[in-house]
């Protein structure tokens, strides 16, 4: 079973709005940030493209906070 709600790297909720029917019509937080390709490269290949990273593992918390758009309260 593919779990799209949790970060494949750490298992925390990834706050992906597209994975949740209640928020699927909203743009995901990941649209507004740039994720370092090195972060994605560091993931095991089997985990890539299955689920979103959480903002912490994607190393974009600073970008989200700066944009006032953080899903993490
Ligand atoms: Zn994570």
PDB file of the backbone (N, CA, C, O) and the ligand in Angstrom, with CONECT records:
HET     ZN  A 101       1
ATOM      1  N   UNK A   1       0.837  -1.199   0.000  1.00  0.00           N
ATOM      2  CA  UNK A   1       0.000   0.000   0.000  1.00  0.00           C
ATOM      3  C   UNK A   1       0.869   1.245   0.000  1.00  0.00           C
ATOM      4  O   UNK A   1       1.847   1.342   0.742  1.00  0.00           O
ATOM      5  N   UNK A   2       0.502   2.175  -0.829  1.00  0.00           N
ATOM      6  CA  UNK A   2       1.266   3.410  -0.879  1.00  0.00           C
ATOM      7  C   UNK A   2       0.677   4.433   0.086  1.00  0.00           C
ATOM      8  O   UNK A   2      -0.501   4.782   0.009  1.00  0.00           O
ATOM      9  N   UNK A   3       1.499   4.886   0.967  1.00  0.00           N
ATOM     10  CA  UNK A   3       1.090   5.880   1.942  1.00  0.00           C
ATOM     11  C   UNK A   3       1.540   7.254   1.457  1.00  0.00           C
ATOM     12  O   UNK A   3       2.730   7.567   1.458  1.00  0.00           O
ATOM     13  N   UNK A   4       0.572   8.066   1.042  1.00  0.00           N
ATOM     14  CA  UNK A   4       0.945   9.368   0.509  1.00  0.00           C
ATOM     15  C   UNK A   4       0.847  10.477   1.543  1.00  0.00           C
ATOM     16  O   UNK A   4       1.165  11.633   1.262  1.00  0.00           O
ATOM     17  N   UNK A   5       0.405  10.116   2.742  1.00  0.00           N
ATOM     18  CA  UNK A   5       0.228  11.152   3.767  1.00  0.00           C
ATOM     19  C   UNK A   5       1.470  11.380   4.608  1.00  0.00           C
ATOM     20  O   UNK A   5       1.585  12.387   5.306  1.00  0.00           O
ATOM     21  N   UNK A   6       2.403  10.430   4.535  1.00  0.00           N
ATOM     22  CA  UNK A   6       3.565  10.518   5.409  1.00  0.00           C
ATOM     23  C   UNK A   6       4.856  10.646   4.612  1.00  0.00           C
ATOM     24  O   UNK A   6       4.994  10.118   3.509  1.00  0.00           O
ATOM     25  N   UNK A   7       5.779  11.356   5.206  1.00  0.00           N
ATOM     26  CA  UNK A   7       7.098  11.543   4.619  1.00  0.00           C
ATOM     27  C   UNK A   7       7.820  10.200   4.501  1.00  0.00           C
ATOM     28  O   UNK A   7       7.920   9.470   5.488  1.00  0.00           O
ATOM     29  N   UNK A   8       8.325   9.861   3.310  1.00  0.00           N
ATOM     30  CA  UNK A   8       9.010   8.578   3.148  1.00  0.00           C
ATOM     31  C   UNK A   8      10.345   8.535   3.879  1.00  0.00           C
ATOM     32  O   UNK A   8      10.886   7.454   4.115  1.00  0.00           O
ATOM     33  N   UNK A   9      10.875   9.682   4.235  1.00  0.00           N
ATOM     34  CA  UNK A   9      12.179   9.711   4.883  1.00  0.00           C
ATOM     35  C   UNK A   9      12.086   9.565   6.398  1.00  0.00           C
ATOM     36  O   UNK A   9      12.897   8.858   6.997  1.00  0.00           O
ATOM     37  N   UNK A  10      11.115  10.220   7.025  1.00  0.00           N
ATOM     38  CA  UNK A  10      11.072  10.211   8.489  1.00  0.00           C
ATOM     39  C   UNK A  10       9.750   9.696   9.049  1.00  0.00           C
ATOM     40  O   UNK A  10       9.657   9.439  10.250  1.00  0.00           O
ATOM     41  N   UNK A  11       8.721   9.538   8.208  1.00  0.00           N
ATOM     42  CA  UNK A  11       7.456   8.991   8.671  1.00  0.00           C
ATOM     43  C   UNK A  11       6.515  10.008   9.284  1.00  0.00           C
ATOM     44  O   UNK A  11       5.416   9.652   9.709  1.00  0.00           O
ATOM     45  N   UNK A  12       6.922  11.265   9.338  1.00  0.00           N
ATOM     46  CA  UNK A  12       6.027  12.300   9.859  1.00  0.00           C
ATOM     47  C   UNK A  12       4.991  12.668   8.795  1.00  0.00           C
ATOM     48  O   UNK A  12       5.187  12.396   7.611  1.00  0.00           O
ATOM     49  N   UNK A  13       3.900  13.283   9.220  1.00  0.00           N
ATOM     50  CA  UNK A  13       2.930  13.795   8.255  1.00  0.00           C
ATOM     51  C   UNK A  13       3.622  14.797   7.329  1.00  0.00           C
ATOM     52  O   UNK A  13       4.371  15.664   7.779  1.00  0.00           O
ATOM     53  N   UNK A  14       3.359  14.663   6.043  1.00  0.00           N
ATOM     54  CA  UNK A  14       4.044  15.570   5.111  1.00  0.00           C
ATOM     55  C   UNK A  14       3.219  16.816   4.792  1.00  0.00           C
ATOM     56  O   UNK A  14       3.691  17.725   4.108  1.00  0.00           O
ATOM     57  N   UNK A  15       1.968  16.850   5.300  1.00  0.00           N
ATOM     58  CA  UNK A  15       1.115  18.020   5.080  1.00  0.00           C
ATOM     59  C   UNK A  15       0.878  18.283   3.606  1.00  0.00           C
ATOM     60  O   UNK A  15       0.651  19.428   3.215  1.00  0.00           O
ATOM     61  N   UNK A  16       0.927  17.250   2.779  1.00  0.00           N
ATOM     62  CA  UNK A  16       0.637  17.434   1.355  1.00  0.00           C
ATOM     63  C   UNK A  16      -0.854  17.659   1.190  1.00  0.00           C
ATOM     64  O   UNK A  16      -1.651  16.797   1.558  1.00  0.00           O
ATOM     65  N   UNK A  17      -1.243  18.798   0.644  1.00  0.00           N
ATOM     66  CA  UNK A  17      -2.679  19.078   0.529  1.00  0.00           C
ATOM     67  C   UNK A  17      -3.331  18.203  -0.537  1.00  0.00           C
ATOM     68  O   UNK A  17      -4.532  17.943  -0.464  1.00  0.00           O
ATOM     69  N   UNK A  18      -2.569  17.748  -1.519  1.00  0.00           N
ATOM     70  CA  UNK A  18      -3.141  16.946  -2.594  1.00  0.00           C
ATOM     71  C   UNK A  18      -3.462  15.531  -2.139  1.00  0.00           C
ATOM     72  O   UNK A  18      -4.304  14.863  -2.739  1.00  0.00           O
ATOM     73  N   UNK A  19      -2.801  15.071  -1.088  1.00  0.00           N
ATOM     74  CA  UNK A  19      -3.014  13.712  -0.605  1.00  0.00           C
ATOM     75  C   UNK A  19      -4.227  13.603   0.301  1.00  0.00           C
ATOM     76  O   UNK A  19      -4.684  12.502   0.608  1.00  0.00           O
ATOM     77  N   UNK A  20      -4.746  14.740   0.725  1.00  0.00           N
ATOM     78  CA  UNK A  20      -5.877  14.760   1.642  1.00  0.00           C
ATOM     79  C   UNK A  20      -7.103  15.290   0.909  1.00  0.00           C
ATOM     80  O   UNK A  20      -7.091  16.427   0.437  1.00  0.00           O
ATOM     81  N   UNK A  21      -8.165  14.484   0.806  1.00  0.00           N
ATOM     82  CA  UNK A  21      -9.368  14.914   0.060  1.00  0.00           C
ATOM     83  C   UNK A  21      -9.930  16.241   0.540  1.00  0.00           C
ATOM     84  O   UNK A  21     -10.531  16.983  -0.238  1.00  0.00           O
ATOM     85  N   UNK A  22      -9.738  16.542   1.823  1.00  0.00           N
ATOM     86  CA  UNK A  22     -10.312  17.778   2.354  1.00  0.00           C
ATOM     87  C   UNK A  22      -9.594  19.009   1.839  1.00  0.00           C
ATOM     88  O   UNK A  22     -10.170  20.097   1.799  1.00  0.00           O
ATOM     89  N   UNK A  23      -8.336  18.845   1.443  1.00  0.00           N
ATOM     90  CA  UNK A  23      -7.551  20.003   1.003  1.00  0.00           C
ATOM     91  C   UNK A  23      -7.024  19.828  -0.418  1.00  0.00           C
ATOM     92  O   UNK A  23      -6.159  20.580  -0.865  1.00  0.00           O
ATOM     93  N   UNK A  24      -7.558  18.819  -1.128  1.00  0.00           N
ATOM     94  CA  UNK A  24      -6.999  18.478  -2.440  1.00  0.00           C
ATOM     95  C   UNK A  24      -7.154  19.580  -3.473  1.00  0.00           C
ATOM     96  O   UNK A  24      -6.451  19.593  -4.484  1.00  0.00           O
ATOM     97  N   UNK A  25      -8.078  20.511  -3.222  1.00  0.00           N
ATOM     98  CA  UNK A  25      -8.261  21.587  -4.186  1.00  0.00           C
ATOM     99  C   UNK A  25      -7.314  22.750  -3.935  1.00  0.00           C
ATOM    100  O   UNK A  25      -7.251  23.691  -4.727  1.00  0.00           O
ATOM    101  N   UNK A  26      -6.577  22.683  -2.829  1.00  0.00           N
ATOM    102  CA  UNK A  26      -5.635  23.756  -2.523  1.00  0.00           C
ATOM    103  C   UNK A  26      -4.252  23.398  -3.064  1.00  0.00           C
ATOM    104  O   UNK A  26      -3.895  22.225  -3.174  1.00  0.00           O
ATOM    105  N   UNK A  27      -3.493  24.425  -3.394  1.00  0.00           N
ATOM    106  CA  UNK A  27      -2.120  24.178  -3.789  1.00  0.00           C
ATOM    107  C   UNK A  27      -1.324  23.657  -2.609  1.00  0.00           C
ATOM    108  O   UNK A  27      -1.464  24.151  -1.490  1.00  0.00           O
ATOM    109  N   UNK A  28      -0.502  22.673  -2.855  1.00  0.00           N
ATOM    110  CA  UNK A  28       0.348  22.140  -1.793  1.00  0.00           C
ATOM    111  C   UNK A  28       1.450  23.136  -1.444  1.00  0.00           C
ATOM    112  O   UNK A  28       1.876  23.933  -2.280  1.00  0.00           O
ATOM    113  N   UNK A  29       1.895  23.074  -0.206  1.00  0.00           N
ATOM    114  CA  UNK A  29       2.980  23.963   0.220  1.00  0.00           C
ATOM    115  C   UNK A  29       4.212  23.817  -0.678  1.00  0.00           C
ATOM    116  O   UNK A  29       5.001  24.749  -0.830  1.00  0.00           O
ATOM    117  N   UNK A  30       4.358  22.620  -1.272  1.00  0.00           N
ATOM    118  CA  UNK A  30       5.585  22.382  -2.047  1.00  0.00           C
ATOM    119  C   UNK A  30       5.606  23.208  -3.333  1.00  0.00           C
ATOM    120  O   UNK A  30       6.669  23.383  -3.928  1.00  0.00           O
ATOM    121  N   UNK A  31       4.452  23.718  -3.773  1.00  0.00           N
ATOM    122  CA  UNK A  31       4.442  24.517  -4.996  1.00  0.00           C
ATOM    123  C   UNK A  31       5.204  25.822  -4.829  1.00  0.00           C
ATOM    124  O   UNK A  31       5.752  26.365  -5.788  1.00  0.00           O
ATOM    125  N   UNK A  32       5.231  26.318  -3.591  1.00  0.00           N
ATOM    126  CA  UNK A  32       5.795  27.634  -3.370  1.00  0.00           C
ATOM    127  C   UNK A  32       7.252  27.654  -2.969  1.00  0.00           C
ATOM    128  O   UNK A  32       7.815  28.715  -2.696  1.00  0.00           O
ATOM    129  N   UNK A  33       7.869  26.477  -2.932  1.00  0.00           N
ATOM    130  CA  UNK A  33       9.256  26.433  -2.488  1.00  0.00           C
ATOM    131  C   UNK A  33      10.115  25.726  -3.525  1.00  0.00           C
ATOM    132  O   UNK A  33       9.607  25.017  -4.393  1.00  0.00           O
ATOM    133  N   UNK A  34      11.414  25.928  -3.423  1.00  0.00           N
ATOM    134  CA  UNK A  34      12.319  25.165  -4.266  1.00  0.00           C
ATOM    135  C   UNK A  34      13.065  24.174  -3.387  1.00  0.00           C
ATOM    136  O   UNK A  34      13.687  24.544  -2.392  1.00  0.00           O
ATOM    137  N   UNK A  35      12.988  22.909  -3.774  1.00  0.00           N
ATOM    138  CA  UNK A  35      13.625  21.854  -2.998  1.00  0.00           C
ATOM    139  C   UNK A  35      14.983  21.533  -3.612  1.00  0.00           C
ATOM    140  O   UNK A  35      15.101  21.312  -4.817  1.00  0.00           O
ATOM    141  N   UNK A  36      15.979  21.511  -2.782  1.00  0.00           N
ATOM    142  CA  UNK A  36      17.338  21.209  -3.227  1.00  0.00           C
ATOM    143  C   UNK A  36      17.375  19.821  -3.870  1.00  0.00           C
ATOM    144  O   UNK A  36      17.001  18.840  -3.226  1.00  0.00           O
ATOM    145  N   UNK A  37      17.818  19.718  -5.121  1.00  0.00           N
ATOM    146  CA  UNK A  37      17.870  18.401  -5.776  1.00  0.00           C
ATOM    147  C   UNK A  37      18.696  17.387  -4.988  1.00  0.00           C
ATOM    148  O   UNK A  37      18.457  16.183  -5.077  1.00  0.00           O
ATOM    149  N   UNK A  38      19.657  17.870  -4.227  1.00  0.00           N
ATOM    150  CA  UNK A  38      20.492  16.966  -3.440  1.00  0.00           C
ATOM    151  C   UNK A  38      19.675  16.247  -2.379  1.00  0.00           C
ATOM    152  O   UNK A  38      19.968  15.105  -2.023  1.00  0.00           O
ATOM    153  N   UNK A  39      18.633  16.936  -1.871  1.00  0.00           N
ATOM    154  CA  UNK A  39      17.766  16.315  -0.875  1.00  0.00           C
ATOM    155  C   UNK A  39      17.015  15.144  -1.501  1.00  0.00           C
ATOM    156  O   UNK A  39      16.866  14.087  -0.888  1.00  0.00           O
ATOM    157  N   UNK A  40      16.545  15.349  -2.727  1.00  0.00           N
ATOM    158  CA  UNK A  40      15.804  14.288  -3.409  1.00  0.00           C
ATOM    159  C   UNK A  40      16.733  13.135  -3.801  1.00  0.00           C
ATOM    160  O   UNK A  40      16.360  11.964  -3.727  1.00  0.00           O
ATOM    161  N   UNK A  41      17.935  13.489  -4.214  1.00  0.00           N
ATOM    162  CA  UNK A  41      18.904  12.463  -4.587  1.00  0.00           C
ATOM    163  C   UNK A  41      19.265  11.576  -3.416  1.00  0.00           C
ATOM    164  O   UNK A  41      19.612  10.408  -3.591  1.00  0.00           O
ATOM    165  N   UNK A  42      19.181  12.136  -2.215  1.00  0.00           N
ATOM    166  CA  UNK A  42      19.599  11.394  -1.026  1.00  0.00           C
ATOM    167  C   UNK A  42      18.584  10.332  -0.625  1.00  0.00           C
ATOM    168  O   UNK A  42      18.892   9.445   0.172  1.00  0.00           O
ATOM    169  N   UNK A  43      17.368  10.420  -1.176  1.00  0.00           N
ATOM    170  CA  UNK A  43      16.355   9.418  -0.862  1.00  0.00           C
ATOM    171  C   UNK A  43      16.660   8.102  -1.565  1.00  0.00           C
ATOM    172  O   UNK A  43      17.151   8.098  -2.694  1.00  0.00           O
ATOM    173  N   UNK A  44      16.372   6.988  -0.905  1.00  0.00           N
ATOM    174  CA  UNK A  44      16.481   5.700  -1.599  1.00  0.00           C
ATOM    175  C   UNK A  44      15.566   5.692  -2.812  1.00  0.00           C
ATOM    176  O   UNK A  44      14.451   6.211  -2.748  1.00  0.00           O
ATOM    177  N   UNK A  45      16.016   5.117  -3.906  1.00  0.00           N
ATOM    178  CA  UNK A  45      15.263   5.193  -5.152  1.00  0.00           C
ATOM    179  C   UNK A  45      13.857   4.632  -5.009  1.00  0.00           C
ATOM    180  O   UNK A  45      12.923   5.133  -5.635  1.00  0.00           O
ATOM    181  N   UNK A  46      13.697   3.599  -4.191  1.00  0.00           N
ATOM    182  CA  UNK A  46      12.395   2.957  -4.032  1.00  0.00           C
ATOM    183  C   UNK A  46      11.368   3.895  -3.407  1.00  0.00           C
ATOM    184  O   UNK A  46      10.163   3.693  -3.557  1.00  0.00           O
ATOM    185  N   UNK A  47      11.843   4.911  -2.715  1.00  0.00           N
ATOM    186  CA  UNK A  47      10.926   5.814  -2.014  1.00  0.00           C
ATOM    187  C   UNK A  47      10.576   7.038  -2.834  1.00  0.00           C
ATOM    188  O   UNK A  47       9.607   7.734  -2.534  1.00  0.00           O
ATOM    189  N   UNK A  48      11.362   7.306  -3.873  1.00  0.00           N
ATOM    190  CA  UNK A  48      11.108   8.519  -4.652  1.00  0.00           C
ATOM    191  C   UNK A  48       9.796   8.422  -5.413  1.00  0.00           C
ATOM    192  O   UNK A  48       9.399   7.350  -5.869  1.00  0.00           O
ATOM    193  N   UNK A  49       9.138   9.555  -5.538  1.00  0.00           N
ATOM    194  CA  UNK A  49       7.902   9.667  -6.323  1.00  0.00           C
ATOM    195  C   UNK A  49       6.726   8.917  -5.723  1.00  0.00           C
ATOM    196  O   UNK A  49       5.670   8.844  -6.352  1.00  0.00           O
ATOM    197  N   UNK A  50       6.872   8.360  -4.535  1.00  0.00           N
ATOM    198  CA  UNK A  50       5.748   7.679  -3.898  1.00  0.00           C
ATOM    199  C   UNK A  50       4.935   8.640  -3.059  1.00  0.00           C
ATOM    200  O   UNK A  50       3.705   8.638  -3.113  1.00  0.00           O
ATOM    201  N   UNK A  51       5.620   9.460  -2.285  1.00  0.00           N
ATOM    202  CA  UNK A  51       4.935  10.371  -1.388  1.00  0.00           C
ATOM    203  C   UNK A  51       5.774  11.629  -1.235  1.00  0.00           C
ATOM    204  O   UNK A  51       6.978  11.631  -1.489  1.00  0.00           O
ATOM    205  N   UNK A  52       5.117  12.686  -0.821  1.00  0.00           N
ATOM    206  CA  UNK A  52       5.827  13.931  -0.576  1.00  0.00           C
ATOM    207  C   UNK A  52       6.727  13.802   0.644  1.00  0.00           C
ATOM    208  O   UNK A  52       6.431  13.069   1.587  1.00  0.00           O
ATOM    209  N   UNK A  53       7.813  14.521   0.596  1.00  0.00           N
ATOM    210  CA  UNK A  53       8.603  14.700   1.809  1.00  0.00           C
ATOM    211  C   UNK A  53       7.856  15.632   2.748  1.00  0.00           C
ATOM    212  O   UNK A  53       6.990  16.393   2.314  1.00  0.00           O
ATOM    213  N   UNK A  54       8.181  15.577   4.017  1.00  0.00           N
ATOM    214  CA  UNK A  54       7.692  16.603   4.921  1.00  0.00           C
ATOM    215  C   UNK A  54       8.565  17.847   4.738  1.00  0.00           C
ATOM    216  O   UNK A  54       9.691  17.750   4.249  1.00  0.00           O
ATOM    217  N   UNK A  55       8.052  19.004   5.127  1.00  0.00           N
ATOM    218  CA  UNK A  55       8.824  20.239   4.939  1.00  0.00           C
ATOM    219  C   UNK A  55      10.193  20.191   5.609  1.00  0.00           C
ATOM    220  O   UNK A  55      11.150  20.794   5.123  1.00  0.00           O
ATOM    221  N   UNK A  56      10.279  19.473   6.724  1.00  0.00           N
ATOM    222  CA  UNK A  56      11.545  19.420   7.429  1.00  0.00           C
ATOM    223  C   UNK A  56      12.592  18.665   6.613  1.00  0.00           C
ATOM    224  O   UNK A  56      13.717  19.137   6.450  1.00  0.00           O
ATOM    225  N   UNK A  57      12.212  17.478   6.097  1.00  0.00           N
ATOM    226  CA  UNK A  57      13.166  16.692   5.326  1.00  0.00           C
ATOM    227  C   UNK A  57      13.505  17.363   3.996  1.00  0.00           C
ATOM    228  O   UNK A  57      14.609  17.203   3.475  1.00  0.00           O
ATOM    229  N   UNK A  58      12.550  18.115   3.454  1.00  0.00           N
ATOM    230  CA  UNK A  58      12.800  18.817   2.202  1.00  0.00           C
ATOM    231  C   UNK A  58      13.656  20.061   2.421  1.00  0.00           C
ATOM    232  O   UNK A  58      14.084  20.715   1.471  1.00  0.00           O
ATOM    233  N   UNK A  59      13.897  20.372   3.703  1.00  0.00           N
ATOM    234  CA  UNK A  59      14.745  21.504   4.063  1.00  0.00           C
ATOM    235  C   UNK A  59      14.192  22.819   3.529  1.00  0.00           C
ATOM    236  O   UNK A  59      14.937  23.669   3.041  1.00  0.00           O
ATOM    237  N   UNK A  60      12.869  22.975   3.629  1.00  0.00           N
ATOM    238  CA  UNK A  60      12.235  24.193   3.130  1.00  0.00           C
ATOM    239  C   UNK A  60      11.499  24.957   4.229  1.00  0.00           C
ATOM    240  O   UNK A  60      10.737  25.882   3.947  1.00  0.00           O
ATOM    241  N   UNK A  61      11.729  24.569   5.473  1.00  0.00           N
ATOM    242  CA  UNK A  61      10.990  25.239   6.548  1.00  0.00           C
ATOM    243  C   UNK A  61      11.256  26.738   6.582  1.00  0.00           C
ATOM    244  O   UNK A  61      10.360  27.538   6.851  1.00  0.00           O
ATOM    245  N   UNK A  62      12.498  27.101   6.305  1.00  0.00           N
ATOM    246  CA  UNK A  62      12.816  28.525   6.313  1.00  0.00           C
ATOM    247  C   UNK A  62      12.072  29.264   5.201  1.00  0.00           C
ATOM    248  O   UNK A  62      11.589  30.380   5.389  1.00  0.00           O
ATOM    249  N   UNK A  63      11.992  28.613   4.037  1.00  0.00           N
ATOM    250  CA  UNK A  63      11.274  29.238   2.918  1.00  0.00           C
ATOM    251  C   UNK A  63       9.795  29.394   3.237  1.00  0.00           C
ATOM    252  O   UNK A  63       9.192  30.421   2.927  1.00  0.00           O
ATOM    253  N   UNK A  64       9.206  28.365   3.863  1.00  0.00           N
ATOM    254  CA  UNK A  64       7.785  28.423   4.190  1.00  0.00           C
ATOM    255  C   UNK A  64       7.512  29.490   5.229  1.00  0.00           C
ATOM    256  O   UNK A  64       6.526  30.223   5.150  1.00  0.00           O
ATOM    257  N   UNK A  65       8.403  29.565   6.202  1.00  0.00           N
ATOM    258  CA  UNK A  65       8.215  30.549   7.259  1.00  0.00           C
ATOM    259  C   UNK A  65       8.336  31.959   6.681  1.00  0.00           C
ATOM    260  O   UNK A  65       7.589  32.861   7.057  1.00  0.00           O
ATOM    261  N   UNK A  66       9.275  32.132   5.774  1.00  0.00           N
ATOM    262  CA  UNK A  66       9.464  33.434   5.157  1.00  0.00           C
ATOM    263  C   UNK A  66       8.249  33.832   4.329  1.00  0.00           C
ATOM    264  O   UNK A  66       7.920  35.013   4.223  1.00  0.00           O
ATOM    265  N   UNK A  67       7.582  32.831   3.737  1.00  0.00           N
ATOM    266  CA  UNK A  67       6.408  33.109   2.904  1.00  0.00           C
ATOM    267  C   UNK A  67       5.134  33.174   3.722  1.00  0.00           C
ATOM    268  O   UNK A  67       4.069  33.491   3.192  1.00  0.00           O
ATOM    269  N   UNK A  68       5.235  32.874   5.022  1.00  0.00           N
ATOM    270  CA  UNK A  68       4.054  32.866   5.861  1.00  0.00           C
ATOM    271  C   UNK A  68       3.096  31.747   5.484  1.00  0.00           C
ATOM    272  O   UNK A  68       1.884  31.881   5.655  1.00  0.00           O
ATOM    273  N   UNK A  69       3.620  30.668   4.981  1.00  0.00           N
ATOM    274  CA  UNK A  69       2.813  29.615   4.367  1.00  0.00           C
ATOM    275  C   UNK A  69       3.079  28.251   4.994  1.00  0.00           C
ATOM    276  O   UNK A  69       2.797  27.222   4.379  1.00  0.00           O
ATOM    277  N   UNK A  70       3.619  28.232   6.213  1.00  0.00           N
ATOM    278  CA  UNK A  70       4.008  26.960   6.791  1.00  0.00           C
ATOM    279  C   UNK A  70       2.804  26.146   7.246  1.00  0.00           C
ATOM    280  O   UNK A  70       1.923  26.672   7.926  1.00  0.00           O
ATOM    281  N   UNK A  71       2.758  24.848   6.872  1.00  0.00           N
ATOM    282  CA  UNK A  71       1.692  23.972   7.349  1.00  0.00           C
ATOM    283  C   UNK A  71       1.947  23.523   8.782  1.00  0.00           C
ATOM    284  O   UNK A  71       1.071  22.928   9.410  1.00  0.00           O
ATOM    285  N   UNK A  72       3.110  23.796   9.292  1.00  0.00           N
ATOM    286  CA  UNK A  72       3.468  23.391  10.646  1.00  0.00           C
ATOM    287  C   UNK A  72       3.222  24.544  11.599  1.00  0.00           C
ATOM    288  O   UNK A  72       3.812  25.617  11.470  1.00  0.00           O
ATOM    289  N   UNK A  73       2.353  24.308  12.545  1.00  0.00           N
ATOM    290  CA  UNK A  73       2.028  25.370  13.499  1.00  0.00           C
ATOM    291  C   UNK A  73       2.908  25.246  14.723  1.00  0.00           C
ATOM    292  O   UNK A  73       2.793  26.048  15.650  1.00  0.00           O
TER     293      UNK A  73
HETATM  294 ZN    ZN A 101      10.315  13.939   6.769  1.00  0.00          ZN
END
